[in-house]
């Protein structure tokens, strides 16, 4: 696993623009090496702001969007089109504005999907879809996996103290009794997150300062799940100054 790097932007707007520029470049580079690029999206204010900045960027058309596989790290178990779904936010911010291939947009299904109210079955279905795309491996080698972080230090829908944090056999799990509504969700597991080539933790605002500090200072991942967020080749914390405010002065780039 890679040691994390830290990039601090002056404010939330410049953070979104910086993440957007970095994502466009990463996808273009991946497509230059092979046919398809892959990205795992997150929800939350900072993540969706970055996607909106991609949509607004004059460089966005450098990406061949028809050759991008789009996945999600987690999803609220709600019907398609629900305003609180991460998929809905991503479509409104970016995916409906670029020529993605619908067959390459891999949404986690909700209770209106083929498994009905069974979130565990929906999670197993998504795990099978990942394995199929990976050609026999548990998950594809995602080029970029984007994560937000909650004030409680959760990532995806992996919350402090939950047994799902210790899951090693599965790549996708149903989450029940989430401390943050809605109580039922679907999430990648820690091993699936760590299979990505690059993991980006994107955080904005002073409420994220303490979880960012925990993630960068070796906290117990069971108590601070963000500490488990590591990529195979690169781990980046992409922050605004408020989110970086609890870091030691020497680790806060200007």
N, C-alpha and C positions, 0 to 999 in steps of 0.2 A: 504494500500500500504506500501511496505517496505522502510525504509530509506536506501540510497545507501551506500555500502562499496567501498573502493578504494584499488586496488592492483597495485603497480607500478613495472615494470620490467626495467632492465637497458637499454635495447635497443629493437628494433623492432623484431629481430630474437628470442630473449628470450621471448618476449611477445607472439609471435606466438606459440612457444613451450609450454609456460605456459597455454595458452588458449586451445591448443590441449589436453594436459594432463588432464585439468579440464573437458573438454567436454567428453572425453573417460570415465572418472570416473563417471560423472553424468549420462551418458547413461547406463553404466553397473549397477549402483545403481537403476535406474528406472526400468530396465528389471528384476532386482532381486525382485522388489516389485509387478510387474504386467507383463502382457505378452508383451506389446508394449511400447517402448519409443518414444518420439516425440521431434523434434527439428525444429526451424524456422531459416533458414539461411539468411545471409545478403551478399551483394556484397562488393565492395571496396577493397583496397589493404590489410588492416589489416585483414579483415574477410577472404579473400581468402588465405592469407598467413597462417592463423590458420588452414584452411581446408587442405592445402597442408602439414602442419606439422602433422595433424592427419594421413594422408596417409603414411607419412614417419615414423610414430611412430611404434616401435616394439610391443606396447601394443594395436594397433588398433584392432587386432583380438579378444581381450577380449569382444568387442561389437558383438552381433549377429545382423549384419547389415540387415538381412532379416526381423527383427522385429523392425525396426526403421521407423517411419513415418517422412518424410522430407517435410517441407513446406517452403514458402518464405514470407518475410515481405513486399517485394515490387518487382516490375519488370518493366523494360523498355518495352514499348509496341512495340516490334520488333519481327520479325519472329523467329521461332524455329531455334536454331543453330547460331543465329547472335552473333558475338564476343562480343558485348556490353551487352548482356543479363546476368543477374545475374545467371540464370540457367546454361548457357554455362560455365561460370567461375567455378561454383561449380562442374559441371561434370568433367571438366578438372583437377581441383585441387584434388577432392576426390571421387565423386560418381562413376566415371568410373573405379575406382581402388579397390572398395570394393563390396561385393556381395549384394547390395541392391535389394529389391523386387521392380521391376518397378511399380507395382500397388500402392506402398506406397510412390512413389516420386511424389509429388503434385505440378507440375509446373503451374504457371500462364500463361494462353494462350495469344498469340500475334495475330496480324492481319491475320495470316495464320490459326487460329483456327476456331471453329464452329461459332463464332460471328463476323467474318470478322473484319472490321475496327471499330466496336462499342466497345470501351474500357469499357464503363459503363456496357454493357451486359456481357462482359468477367469478370468484377469485380463481378457482381451479380452471375455469374456461380461459381466463386471461393468461394464466400460467402456460396452458397448452398452446395458446397463440404465440406467446414469446418463444417457447421451445421450437415450435414449427418454423418461426422466422430465423431462429439461431441454427437451424440445420442439425439439430441433435444435442447441442449444448443447452443448459438450462435457460439462458437468456442470451440475446445478441450482445455483441461488444459495442454498446452504445457509444457514439462519439462524444456526446455531452449529456449529462444528467443534471438537471437544474433542481435545486431544492430551496424552499423557503425555510424559515425556522420560527417557531412560535415563542412567545414570552416564557413558556414553560420548558423551552429547549427541545420540543418535539420537531421531528422532520417527517415528511410525508404524513401518514396517519399512524406513526409509531410514537406513542406517548410514554412519558417516564413511568417506569415500574411495571409496564405491561409485559405479559409473557411472550408476546409476539416479538419482542426485542431479542429473545434468545432463540428464535426459530432458525434452524439451520437446514432443515430438510426441504422446506418449501420456498418458492420464489415470490409467491403472491399469497396474501392471507386476507380473510375476512376479519374486520375489526369490529368487536362488539363492546358496547358500554364505553364508547369514547367519552372522555371528560369534556370534550368540546362538541357541541351539537353540529350535525346530527349524530346520534350514538352509533349508527352502523355505517361502516366505510369499507373500502378495499384499499390495500396498500402493498407495494413492493416490500420485501423483507430486506434486512441489512445485507445479506449475501448478494441479493440481486442488485442493490444500489452499488455495492463495491465491485461489481463486474463491469461497471462503466469505465471507459478509458479516462474520461475527465468528469469530476464531480464539482459542481459550482454551488456554493451556499450563498444565496443572495439575501441581504438583510438591510433594512432601512428603518431608522427611527430609534429613539433612546430605549424603547421597551425591548429591543433586541440586543442591547449592549451586554447584559449579563449572560444570556445564552451564547452569544458569540465568544465571550471570554471563556466560558466553560468548554466550548467546542475546540478552542485552540490551546487549552492548557492541560489536556490529559484527564478530563473528568471521566467518571464512570459512565459509559454509554447507557447503562440501565437507568441511571438517574438523569442523564443529560444525553438523549439520543443523538443530538447533533454531533457529539464527539465520535460517533461511529461513521460519520459521512467522510469517506475516503475513496478516491479514484485509483485505478490501477496505475495510471501514468501521471496524473495531475489532480490536485485538489486545490481549489481556489475559493477563498472567502472574498466576495465582491460586496463592498460595504459603502454606506455613506458615513460621514463623520460621526453622526449621532450613534449609529450602530457600533462604531469602533471606539466609542468613548471610554469603555472600561478596560481597554487593552493597555498594557504598559507602554509608556511613551516611546520606547525604542522600537516597538513593533507596529507603530501607527505611521505608515508612510504619509508624507505631506500630500 
